[in-house]
Amino acid sequence: MVKSKNNSGREADIQLSILVVTYNSDKTIEECVESIIPELKSIVGEIIIVDNNSEDKTISLLEAMAAQYPQLRIQLNKVNRG
């Protein structure tokens, strides 16, 4: 089982993984992530965002949010895989 830090900073088994696939979503990606984060307070969870080679500000927004939210993991594809 995959481990992650829980809200108290201790390592624990991940109970929920949420996968979001995105492409050129700079207008909506922050709202998407910030709507999920509060739901992860009572469980150990992670948000995995797969970006399909966005050409707008999505990637820089994701990188900034990943620094702010330890539950956020990003995968940057070099090509749009659809």
N, C-alpha and C positions, 0 to 999 in steps of 0.2 A: 504494500500500500504506500502511496506517496505521502510524504510528510510536508507540513508547512507550519509556520508559526501561528498560534492562536492569538486571541485578543490580548492575552496576558504576556505574550512574548515567548511562550513555551512551545516546543515542537510537539505537534499532534498530527494524527491521521486526517487527511482531507476528507470531509464528508460530502462536499458538493463541488463540482467543477462546472462552470458556465462558459460555454464557447460562443464567441461572437466573431463572425467573419465580416470584414469591412473593406470598402473601397471608396475613396474620396468622400469620407464622412465627416469632414471637419465641422460641419454645421450641427451634427447630432451626436458625435461620439462622446463628448463630455457628459451630456445629459444621460446618455445610455449608461455609462460607467457609474456616474454619481447616483443613479436610481437603483443600482444593484448593491453598491457598497453597504448601505445601511442594513440590508437583508442578511449580510454576512456577519453581523455582530454576535448573533446567538449560536452560530455554527462555525466550524473551521471550513472555509471555502476559498476558492480561487476563481478569478476571471481570466480566461485565456482569450486574447484577441489576436486573430490572424488577419493581418493586413495584406491585401492583394496588390501591392505596389502602387499605393495611392500617389497621386500627383499634386494633391493640394496640401493643406497643413495637418492632415490626419496623423502622420508619423511623428511630427514634433509634438503634437498634443498628447499622443500616446506615451512618448518617452517622458514627458513632464509628469503625466499622471502616474506612470510606473514608479517614478522617484517618490511620489507622494503616498501611493497606496501599495503596501507590500503584497497585497492579495492579487495584484494585477501582473499578469505575464503577457508579454507580447511576442509574436512571431511575425517577422517581416519577410514576406515573400519577395523575390526579385522579379517575378513575373506575375501577372494576373492569372490565377488558376481557376477563376470563375466561381 
